[in-house]
Amino acid sequence: MSLKDFALHMLTWWNGQTPGTRFHTWRYGEFVGTDQFGNKYYRSKGGKPDPALGFDRRWVIYAGETEASVVPPGWRGWLAHTTDLTPDQEDFQPKEWMKEHVANQTGTPAAYRPRGSTLSTGERPAATGDYVAWTPGE
């Protein structure tokens, strides 16, 4: 590990797990599985309920930058306690209408820009005529 990677790991939360998360995971976590993006999923050891919550804690250690949109639907359901089975256990099969995962594109050139947006390409459509501008004194 380079000095830069070590510093990023120790001082930032968006570049993987922090030392506190690493210690908590080592002390109280139980590895559950990995998704196709390399994210690792954990829960309280033995599925023991947290006294404050009444159910087990579940968390993800991201493979790269911390970005919630890289958690696939099957794992998202497990993290949110929608299902108690991991996608591996329930043999999760995406429905035919489900699309492949695409990371959040906000702030990138690939971001969605609807027709009429000042950032979209092309000519802006004319106003529909249902808007009347306010003029002072009228």
Steps between C-alpha positions, in 0.01 A plus 500: 500500500644837401520794738225675304268197524577466870421869562176478301399191694576658837358847442203467264174308517420502128800285397397172659474423867640719774710357784191512726292305250784252451523442876120473541481254213785291643354503852125473441454407134434175320579481128191412295597535135639698208319644200615521137660843564721373784298662781508292821196454723497443875254457783516477879678178605253214501220732391477618860246784537634839599344599836427853377343389172340166578644339186843419361719771350598462135758700309706513184870572448529650152767371264579849375363843569207507742196527272167345598389468138750215446305263726301258280124457563529157663752623753310827552200294612714303742660816646157658551365184673247452220622141484697289744661299221801629311481494119731194507267310734177578320647458151390853407412528133433845358161544332493549124410867543799573728791682339869442565646720768637838394683716753361842586583727206414832668768759438652314207461556125276190494248654744134509399403831348133515407371680194483870580785496751750781461773234500350279232624518146294637219248784489274574792130450418280807472274592794154346485314829533348427839748727680439871532792704627440741787551865426540748787203738545245272336 
